Amino acid sequence: MAIAYKKSLATFSDVVSVEEAEALLEWLQKKTTARVDLAACTHLHPANLQVLMVAKPAISAWPNDAGLAAWLATALKN
């Protein structure tokens, strides 16, 4: 799995595909204090981006890839 869930932290790694979106949505709906670590993420499918945009979890770390980080920061920051 490209997303590891621990208590209130979801850690994304490598390529996060469309198959991850439903589980991510369900987890975020249950975790009101959710945080997301995107540091090791290299690709995020748009379905997961949409989930993050709606749920608005706290981002604890942006991707190490500067281009991906800039793109996600633009989409996810209020």
N, C-alpha and C positions, 0 to 999 in steps of 0.2 A: 504494500500500500504506500502511496505517495504522501499520505497524511497520517501522522501518528498523533493520537489523542491521549492527553494526560490531564486529569482533573479539569482545569480550566484553560489549558494551553493546547492548541493544535499546531503541530510543526509540519510544515510543508517541505518536501524534498524532491529534487529532480523535476520530472514532468508530471504535473497534476492533471490527469485526464478528465474527460466528461463523466466517466464512471464514478468519480469521487464526489460529484456535486450533491447527490441526494443524501448521502451519509453526512456530508458537511452541513447541509441545511438542517437535518434532524438534530445534529449535535449542537449547532448554534442556537436552535430553538430551545434547547434544554439548559443552556449555559448562559445565564444573564451577564456574567462577568468574564466572558470568553476573551482570550487573547490569541493572536495568531503570529507565529514566527515564520516569516517567509525567506529567511536568510539563505537556505539551501535550495530554494525553488529556482528552476531554470526555465520553466514554461508553465503557464497557468491557462487552462482552457477557459474560454469566455463564460461558460456556464458557472464555473466556480467564482469567477470575477463577479458575476451577477449576484450570486449568493452573498458574497462579501459586501457588495454595495448595498444590499437590502438590510443585512444583519448588522452592519457597522461595528464589528468587533474591534477592540483595541489592537493595533499592530505593534508587537513587541520588537520585531526586527524586520527591516526591509530586505529585499533580495540583494545578494552580493553583486549580481550583475547590474551595473549602473543603468543600462538602458531599460531593463525590466523594472528596476526600482523606480525610475522616473515615470514610466508609463503607469505603473500601479499607484504610485503616490498621487498622480494627477486624478486618477479615477476614484480613489478611495478616501482622499482627504476631503473634509467638509469645507 
